[in-house]
């Protein structure tokens, strides 16, 4: 797979209107970043985001964010090598 075919690893902007939004935190939703209840029975919960005014929200594109589904800048940090890597 060419690098241009890979999904964006950095933040992905999402324009949201003012109000309460349920964001998908499990990755199973068929509606992209919006929760559709697919997490039920998985032990995961949706992420509630309350906005007072329309905003551009940065969503995680790499899956390493500790605030998933929101981006926290983890994509810019170097990946740690697995502990067993030095055995080779």
N, C-alpha and C positions, 0 to 999 in steps of 0.2 A: 504494500500500500504506500503510495506516495505521501509525502508530508502534507501536500495540499488537500488530500482526501481525508485526513484525520480531522475529527471535531476540534474546535477551538479549545485549547487547554487553559486559556486565561478567562477573565470575567466576560460574561455575555450579558449585554444590557437588555433590560426588559422594562418597558414603559407601563406603569400601573396607575390607575385612577385613584382618587382619594377614597378611603373606606377600608373595610376589613377584607383581607385576602387569605385564603388557605393555600399554602404552597406545598408541593409534594416534597417529602423528605426521604422517600423510600426508592424512588426511581421507577415505580411500576405504573404510574399514571399514564393514561392514553391522551391526556390533554397537556402534555409538555410539563411546564413548571407548575401548573395549577392542579391541586389535589382533586381526584375524582372518587376517592374512597377505596382504591385498590389495595391500600395498606392494611385493611381490616383483616385481622387474624395473623398478622406478621409480627406483632409486638412493636411496630413502629407507629409514630403519630405524625400528623401533618404539622406544618409550621405556620402559625398564625402571624400575619403581618398587618399592623394597623397604620394607615397613612392618613395624615390630616390634609394633605394636598397632593395632587398628581406628582409622581416622582419617577425618576429613572433609577431602577434598582439593578445592582450588579449581581448576577447569578453565577454560581460556581460552574465552571466548564471542565474542571479536571477531576472532581470527585474527592479532593484531598482536604477541603475546607472543614474546619472544626465547627463552623456555623452553617453547615450545609442545610438548605440549598443556597444560602447567601455566600458570596465570595469573601474570604478574609485575607487574600494575598498568598495563600499556601502554594499556588502555582509557581511563584517566583523563587521559592526556596529549593535548594538542591535536594535531590532524592537521597535518602540514606540507603546504603548498600545493606543487603541482608547479612546477618551475623555469620552465616555459614559460607559466605562468598570467599573469605580469606583461606578456606581449606583447600581450594582448587589450585 
